[in-house]
């Protein structure tokens, strides 16, 4: 059950989703709650804008992959544009983040 939900916003940020506080996340479909999309003049600028937006999210009651995505967005290989499909498998430190209750 989603206990609290507050979205980020601002120029270059788009959200696609349909969730609200008090809603439930059922296991019978894709568990994507909301898709956050960032746009900027450069790839690095968009990555930073997306990182900031993810930090502005307030989502309580369900676990998210925000800490993992934040680690990906800050990784030098990702920021250089040289990441490929092996990045996650070859970079276990992307999973180094505190688990929140």
N, CA, C and O of each residue as an XYZ file, in Angstrom:
404
protein
N       0.843     -1.188      0.000
C       0.000      0.000      0.000
C       0.883      1.244      0.000
O       1.845      1.320      0.764
N       0.573      2.192     -0.826
C       1.323      3.436     -0.925
C       0.832      4.378      0.167
O      -0.321      4.809      0.153
N       1.708      4.691      1.104
C       1.332      5.524      2.244
C       1.504      7.011      1.969
O       0.723      7.833      2.448
N       2.519      7.347      1.205
C       2.768      8.755      0.870
C       3.359      8.819     -0.523
O       4.172      7.974     -0.899
N       2.951      9.822     -1.292
C       3.442      9.967     -2.660
C       3.477     11.441     -3.021
O       2.451     12.121     -3.032
N       4.682     11.920     -3.316
C       4.865     13.287     -3.786
C       5.819     13.241     -4.967
O       6.863     12.591     -4.908
N       5.460     13.923     -6.026
C       6.236     13.857     -7.257
C       7.188     15.033     -7.393
O       6.955     16.104     -6.833
N       8.265     14.822     -8.146
C       9.131     15.938     -8.517
C       8.527     16.656     -9.713
O       7.500     16.238    -10.247
N       9.163     17.719    -10.121
C       8.689     18.431    -11.301
C       9.697     19.456    -11.740
O      10.814     19.510    -11.225
N       9.304     20.263    -12.685
C      10.166     21.314    -13.179
C      10.444     21.156    -14.656
O      10.051     20.162    -15.267
N      11.124     22.138    -15.234
C      11.447     22.085    -16.661
C      12.286     20.854    -17.004
O      13.276     20.556    -16.335
N      11.878     20.153    -18.046
C      12.636     19.000    -18.505
C      12.308     17.715    -17.785
O      12.952     16.698    -18.045
N      11.330     17.711    -16.885
C      10.929     16.493    -16.177
C       9.504     16.130    -16.589
O       8.596     16.960    -16.552
N       9.336     14.862    -16.983
C       8.001     14.366    -17.337
C       7.750     13.079    -16.556
O       8.636     12.234    -16.432
N       6.550     12.942    -16.038
C       6.158     11.744    -15.306
C       5.021     11.060    -16.036
O       4.059     11.709    -16.446
N       5.130      9.748    -16.200
C       4.056      8.941    -16.772
C       3.668      7.918    -15.720
O       4.472      7.051    -15.377
N       2.465      8.002    -15.210
C       2.006      7.056    -14.208
C       0.650      7.445    -13.688
O       0.138      8.526    -13.977
N       0.072      6.547    -12.914
C      -1.263      6.799    -12.371
C      -1.361      6.208    -10.977
O      -2.140      5.283    -10.748
N      -0.574      6.736    -10.037
C      -0.636      6.254     -8.666
C      -0.950      7.417     -7.748
O      -0.819      8.582     -8.122
N      -1.365      7.080     -6.544
C      -1.691      8.111     -5.565
C      -1.528      7.532     -4.172
O      -1.514      6.313     -3.998
N      -1.405      8.389     -3.195
C      -1.366      7.940     -1.800
C      -2.609      7.122     -1.512
O      -3.712      7.469     -1.936
N      -2.418      6.036     -0.787
C      -3.527      5.160     -0.450
C      -3.770      4.078     -1.474
O      -4.540      3.152     -1.219
N      -3.140      4.169     -2.615
C      -3.297      3.154     -3.650
C      -2.555      1.878     -3.303
O      -1.739      1.856     -2.381
N      -2.837      0.826     -4.037
C      -2.180     -0.458     -3.828
C      -1.434     -0.847     -5.083
O      -1.812     -0.482     -6.196
N      -0.364     -1.596     -4.879
C       0.404     -2.126     -5.992
C       0.154     -3.626     -6.037
O       0.691     -4.368     -5.214
N      -0.641     -4.072     -6.973
C      -0.975     -5.485     -7.072
C       0.107     -6.232     -7.838
O       0.736     -5.658     -8.727
N       0.333     -7.490     -7.513
C       1.404     -8.255     -8.161
C       0.999     -8.863     -9.501
O       1.743     -9.685    -10.037
N      -0.149     -8.490    -10.060
C      -0.670     -9.146    -11.252
C      -0.310     -8.444    -12.556
O      -0.763     -8.859    -13.622
N       0.485     -7.404    -12.492
C       0.865     -6.676    -13.700
C       2.238     -6.063    -13.490
O       2.823     -6.202    -12.415
N       2.746     -5.398    -14.485
C       4.045     -4.731    -14.396
C       4.056     -3.823    -13.167
O       3.130     -3.038    -12.965
N       5.080     -3.929    -12.364
C       5.123     -3.192    -11.099
C       5.609     -1.748    -11.248
O       5.838     -1.076    -10.242
N       5.768     -1.264    -12.464
C       6.178      0.121    -12.659
C       5.121      1.053    -12.080
O       3.963      1.030    -12.494
N       5.536      1.873    -11.114
C       4.604      2.816    -10.499
C       4.511      4.101    -11.299
O       3.420      4.590    -11.590
N       5.656      4.638    -11.645
C       5.698      5.878    -12.413
C       7.016      5.911    -13.174
O       8.054      5.495    -12.659
N       6.963      6.401    -14.387
C       8.175      6.546    -15.201
C       8.565      8.015    -15.168
O       7.758      8.892    -15.478
N       9.810      8.272    -14.791
C      10.331      9.634    -14.716
C      11.298      9.830    -15.885
O      12.248      9.065    -16.049
N      11.051     10.848    -16.683
C      11.834     11.114    -17.884
C      12.426     12.511    -17.769
O      11.741     13.458    -17.384
N      13.707     12.628    -18.107
C      14.377     13.928    -18.043
C      14.881     14.316    -19.423
O      15.296     13.465    -20.210
N      14.840     15.611    -19.704
C      15.339     16.152    -20.966
C      16.224     17.348    -20.667
O      15.881     18.201    -19.848
N      17.365     17.402    -21.339
C      18.288     18.537    -21.202
C      19.080     18.653    -22.494
O      18.935     17.828    -23.396
N      19.913     19.674    -22.581
C      20.691     19.901    -23.806
C      21.791     18.862    -23.994
O      22.217     18.609    -25.121
N      22.254     18.256    -22.899
C      23.301     17.239    -22.998
C      22.862     15.985    -22.250
O      21.977     16.027    -21.395
N      23.495     14.880    -22.590
C      23.214     13.622    -21.908
C      23.531     13.741    -20.419
O      22.743     13.315    -19.575
N      24.689     14.321    -20.101
C      25.085     14.479    -18.708
C      24.109     15.393    -17.960
O      23.800     15.157    -16.792
N      23.632     16.423    -18.635
C      22.651     17.319    -18.033
C      21.339     16.611    -17.741
O      20.726     16.838    -16.698
N      20.909     15.753    -18.658
C      19.678     14.994    -18.445
C      19.857     13.995    -17.305
O      18.944     13.795    -16.504
N      21.031     13.367    -17.231
C      21.293     12.417    -16.140
C      21.256     13.125    -14.795
O      20.683     12.599    -13.842
N      21.852     14.302    -14.697
C      21.848     15.058    -13.444
C      20.432     15.522    -13.091
O      20.033     15.481    -11.927
N      19.688     15.956    -14.086
C      18.311     16.401    -13.848
C      17.455     15.231    -13.352
O      16.625     15.401    -12.459
N      17.659     14.044    -13.934
C      16.921     12.865    -13.504
C      17.326     12.459    -12.091
O      16.474     12.094    -11.281
N      18.617     12.521    -11.796
C      19.087     12.214    -10.438
C      18.431     13.145     -9.416
O      17.966     12.696     -8.368
N      18.397     14.430     -9.723
C      17.759     15.395     -8.812
C      16.272     15.093     -8.640
O      15.743     15.163     -7.530
N      15.603     14.758     -9.736
C      14.175     14.450     -9.663
C      13.938     13.215     -8.795
O      12.993     13.189     -8.006
N      14.777     12.200     -8.929
C      14.606     10.994     -8.123
C      14.776     11.291     -6.638
O      14.112     10.679     -5.802
N      15.656     12.221     -6.310
C      15.837     12.611     -4.905
C      14.633     13.395     -4.379
O      14.393     13.417     -3.172
N      13.886     14.029     -5.257
C      12.708     14.793     -4.844
C      11.480     13.914     -4.621
O      10.548     14.323     -3.928
N      11.466     12.705     -5.202
C      10.335     11.806     -4.994
C      10.165     11.508     -3.520
O      11.149     11.338     -2.800
N       8.938     11.444     -3.070
C       8.617     10.963     -1.730
C       7.605      9.846     -1.916
O       6.441     10.087     -2.235
N       8.062      8.632     -1.715
C       7.229      7.462     -1.911
C       7.429      6.541     -0.719
O       8.524      6.014     -0.523
N       6.402      6.344      0.068
C       6.485      5.527      1.269
C       5.460      4.399      1.197
O       4.358      4.561      0.673
N       5.857      3.267      1.734
C       4.955      2.124      1.803
C       5.344      0.993      0.869
O       4.936     -0.149      1.079
N       6.121      1.289     -0.153
C       6.618      0.261     -1.071
C       8.101      0.516     -1.318
O       8.571      1.651     -1.244
N       8.817     -0.543     -1.609
C      10.236     -0.383     -1.944
C      10.362      0.006     -3.409
O       9.564     -0.406     -4.251
N      11.378      0.805     -3.693
C      11.615      1.246     -5.068
C      13.051      0.939     -5.466
O      13.857      0.515     -4.637
N      13.362      1.152     -6.717
C      14.727      0.979     -7.200
C      15.449      2.326     -7.343
O      16.459      2.413     -8.040
N      14.937      3.372     -6.688
C      15.549      4.700     -6.788
C      17.030      4.684     -6.386
O      17.834      5.282     -7.100
N      17.439      4.035     -5.285
C      18.872      4.039     -4.942
C      19.736      3.378     -6.027
O      20.831      3.852     -6.328
N      19.238      2.291     -6.606
C      19.977      1.619     -7.677
C      20.094      2.514     -8.910
O      21.182      2.671     -9.464
N      18.978      3.098     -9.338
C      18.999      3.966    -10.524
C      19.904      5.169    -10.286
O      20.607      5.604    -11.198
N      19.894      5.709     -9.068
C      20.783      6.828     -8.741
C      22.240      6.418     -8.906
O      23.041      7.182     -9.444
N      22.592      5.216     -8.448
C      23.968      4.730     -8.622
C      24.324      4.594    -10.097
O      25.441      4.924    -10.494
N      23.399      4.117    -10.906
C      23.646      4.007    -12.355
C      23.868      5.394    -12.953
O      24.802      5.596    -13.729
N      23.018      6.341    -12.597
C      23.106      7.692    -13.163
C      24.418      8.390    -12.820
O      24.868      9.261    -13.566
N      25.039      8.017    -11.697
C      26.286      8.653    -11.286
C      27.528      7.886    -11.741
O      28.648      8.367    -11.567
N      27.343      6.712    -12.315
C      28.489      5.884    -12.692
C      29.225      6.489    -13.897
O      28.592      6.868    -14.882
N      30.560      6.580    -13.818
C      31.344      7.197    -14.905
C      31.124      6.554    -16.276
O      31.079      7.256    -17.286
N      30.989      5.246    -16.318
C      30.794      4.578    -17.608
C      29.441      4.972    -18.214
O      29.334      5.165    -19.425
N      28.420      5.089    -17.379
C      27.110      5.524    -17.868
C      27.189      6.963    -18.358
O      26.717      7.280    -19.450
N      27.786      7.835    -17.546
C      27.870      9.257    -17.897
C      28.711      9.512    -19.147
O      28.487     10.491    -19.858
N      29.672      8.636    -19.413
C      30.502      8.818    -20.605
C      29.801      8.332    -21.872
O      30.264      8.587    -22.984
N      28.679      7.631    -21.694
C      27.952      7.120    -22.845
C      28.509      5.811    -23.365
O      28.115      5.362    -24.441
N      29.417      5.187    -22.625
C      30.030      3.937    -23.085
C      29.430      2.707    -22.408
O      29.911      1.594    -22.619
N      28.395      2.890    -21.605
C      27.762      1.745    -20.941
C      27.085      0.866    -21.982
O      26.555      1.351    -22.981
N      27.113     -0.422    -21.730
C      26.400     -1.359    -22.581
C      25.591     -2.295    -21.698
O      25.471     -2.069    -20.494
N      25.040     -3.336    -22.286
C      24.147     -4.216    -21.528
C      24.863     -5.002    -20.442
O      24.203     -5.637    -19.619
N      26.178     -4.983    -20.410
C      26.912     -5.706    -19.360
C      27.179     -4.836    -18.128
O      27.744     -5.326    -17.150
N      26.790     -3.570    -18.153
C      27.113     -2.668    -17.040
C      26.625     -3.206    -15.701
O      27.385     -3.219    -14.733
N      25.399     -3.641    -15.628
C      24.845     -4.089    -14.347
C      25.555     -5.354    -13.869
O      25.923     -5.459    -12.699
N      25.744     -6.302    -14.764
C      26.397     -7.552    -14.388
C      27.852     -7.350    -13.987
O      28.346     -8.026    -13.085
N      28.540     -6.429    -14.648
C      29.971     -6.236    -14.391
C      30.265     -5.174    -13.331
O      31.430     -4.895    -13.049
N      29.239     -4.585    -12.749
C      29.438     -3.503    -11.787
C      28.606     -3.772    -10.534
O      27.577     -3.128    -10.330
N      29.036     -4.707     -9.699
C      28.224     -5.048     -8.522
C      28.070     -3.903     -7.532
O      27.144     -3.911     -6.721
N      28.959     -2.919     -7.584
C      28.843     -1.796     -6.651
C      27.604     -0.934     -6.914
O      27.247     -0.100     -6.082
N      26.951     -1.126     -8.051
C      25.695     -0.417     -8.303
C      24.633     -0.812     -7.276
O      23.681     -0.072     -7.030
N      24.818     -1.998     -6.682
C      23.867     -2.499     -5.690
C      24.259     -2.137     -4.262
O      23.639     -2.618     -3.314
N      25.275     -1.298     -4.094
C      25.709     -0.868     -2.771
C      24.927      0.388     -2.359
O      25.269      1.507     -2.743
N      23.894      0.174     -1.587
C      23.107      1.287     -1.060
C      22.377      0.765      0.176
O      22.119     -0.433      0.287
N      22.049      1.654      1.091
C      21.349      1.201      2.300
C      19.913      0.801      1.976
O      19.213      1.489      1.233
N      19.495     -0.307      2.538
C      18.093     -0.723      2.381
C      17.269      0.035      3.397
O      17.560      0.016      4.593
N      16.254      0.691      2.917
C      15.375      1.459      3.798
C      14.219      0.564      4.236
O      13.815     -0.328      3.490
N      13.691      0.787      5.417
C      12.572     -0.055      5.887
C      11.335      0.124      5.030
O      10.310     -0.507      5.286
